[in-house]
Every structure is written in C-alpha cells, then in structure tokens.
Amino acid sequence: MAQLPYIEPEQADPVTKEVYDKTVARFEMILNIFKITGNAPEIAEKMWEIFFDILQEGQISWYAKELLILKSTKMGDCLYCVTQHEAVSARLGVTKEKQQDIVGVEYRTSEHYTEEEVAILDLCAHVVLDPEQIPAEVWTRVKKHYDDGQIVEIVATIGAYLQVSKFGDAMGVELEPVWHGHQPVLFAEEPPKSKAAQKHLDHFMSQAPAASN
C-alpha cells in the first residue's frame, strides 16, 4: 500500500503538471511513482529529469540501457520496475528469450547476447553487489567496447535505477491496473528473494483478470 497519496493531474500544481506532461509524452500515461512525487513538486521536477534523459537514445542505445535497467532492478527485487521495463524493452526489440536469459548469469553463455552486452551486464551485477570491488578484468572488457563518456552513462543508468527502485519500494508504490494480466518474465525465471517482494508478486498475480471461457 502506498505510504503517501497519489497526486492526480487535477490536483497537481503547475510544476507537477509539467512533469506529468513529460511523463505522458514519454510513457503514454502518468505512472504511480510519478504521482507520489507530486507531493514534493520541486524535488520531483529535478528527480525525474535524469530519467527523461536516460530513457532515450544517448551515448549508448536506449536498448542497451533497458538491459541494464532490467538487470539492476531484478537483482534489487523490484517488481514495479521490472514489470514496466519488460514492456518497454520489448517495444524496443528485446525478445522474451533475451529477457529470460538476463536472470542470474545465463546471459554469459546465451546466444542472444553480444560480447559488449555481457561486459556491461557483468559490470552492472558488480555495481549492484559490491561497487568498490569490481574486478579489473570486468573494467578491461567494458573499456574494450565503450569510451569514457559511454561508461559514465552506463554507470549512471545503473545507479539511477537502483535509486528509483528503492524509492518506489520504500514508498509502497503499487503497479497500475493496466499491468494486471501481465505475465512476468524475469520473476517467472527466478522468484523474488525477499519475502516482501514475493508478497508483492503474489498480490500482483491475484489481480490478473480471470480467463474467459
């Protein structure tokens, strides 16, 4: 359950409405995580700007950034982020099989992943688990394929989604009804590790529309 009220568009002040307009332009809807930050318009305005910058083509492709988002938020047990970015990444061409293989270390030997993608996913896993102990060989592989500016964007993407996933989970942000009926891909491959995340998943699955006869 959300810890704060969702600020609906008709309740929003001008600053929040501008954020909502950008949200609709990018996502075709106002997500609950944006609505909850409507309680602090000035924070929301600055907080979301980095995500509007990330979720587009940049020094690295939006496609590659979606792989990083899926990997980091799955490792963080964030059902909210994973569910949405399964859909976003699919729209960008990430197949279900490729999504499935991002779980654990399957991507390392998967035919669906390139050498460049394996390198940044290995980096992502280390950033999530222990950012101060990233092996030199991981950095060597990343630097083989990406320049300095691209590496900044890679690590910034991972860090941003670690932050927003923990923010959303702490605030109890709920998946929007539009996702009810979505069949999980990553969490079907590997169940949540935490009891709280498993509870969220069980509740989410219970909201799926009944199959018609």
Buried (B, 14 or more C-beta within 10 A) or exposed (E): EBEBEBBEEEEBEEBBBBBBEBBBEBBEEBBBBBBBBBBBBEEBBEBBEBBEEBBEEBEBEBEBBBBBBBBBBBBBBBBBBBBBBBEBBBEBEBEEEBBBBBBEEBBEEBEBBEEBBBBBBBBBBBBBEEEEEBEEEBBEBBEEBBEEEBBEBBBBBBBBBBEBBEBBBEBBBBBBEEBEEBEBBBBEBEEBEEEEBBEBBEEBBEEEEEEEE
